[in-house]
Amino acid sequence: MGTLTHSRRRQWAWMGVVVASALLASTAASQGTDGVANTYYPGPNVTYTNEAPYKLLITVSRPTNDDADDQWFDFVRAVFQRYVSPTVWPGAWPVLVGRSEMSVGLRERANNVFKDWIAGRRLQPGAILALGGPSSRVTADTMINSFKHAPPNWAKGATLMFMGSAADKDRVFAALRPSGATLRFFDLDSVQAATLERIIPRIKGPLPPVPAPPPPPRTH
């Protein structure tokens, strides 16, 4: 499906800092590493640049299953990085609808994180917060319910982005207008694939070969 080869355990551990993913990517780019030591298998959806700092380019296809949490997690971040910004904080927040540990945990964490941002006016001018996922209706409801009790102008100078379907745009914008933020809409339905860029460590000499995936099990 063109998704990253993170294990679920790796993604669950990483989920706690997803709100800072774009900031971390920016810092990593300046250092020439993202601090991730995962092994990526070569394939038609993964390519390397050939000059240091090496960049790992992963083509992430739009998942066909709404419950494919890992894939939607990657897809929303890839779309944000490709079409909006690879470096802005806090970046994309995937609104997952499945029943996996990651999906449930991310939904539970969202309310507390958003409340903290509202109370502390954490979205500074120039920041972008984008929400998107497999269900435009759920994403729209999440944005409306999360920010409906926020004080006026709590996000003035920042950008709130709804990534979903045009049918839900008007009600989201009506609910978010008091925030003082610039409101943007991204038609997530129009994207079938996006490229996620990761920086891998600078090393001396050519890029080492990537190990081939294990052979399939014998059938006889």
Secondary structure as UniProt FT lines:
FT   HELIX           8..15
FT   TURN            16..17
FT   HELIX           18..20
FT   HELIX           21..31
FT   TURN            44..45
FT   STRAND          46..48
FT   STRAND          55..61
FT   TURN            66..67
FT   HELIX           69..83
FT   STRAND          90..94
FT   HELIX           101..120
FT   TURN            125..126
FT   STRAND          128..132
FT   HELIX           136..147
FT   TURN            148..149
FT   TURN            152..157
FT   STRAND          159..164
FT   HELIX           166..168
FT   HELIX           169..176
FT   HELIX           177..179
FT   STRAND          182..187
FT   HELIX           188..190
FT   STRAND          193..199
//
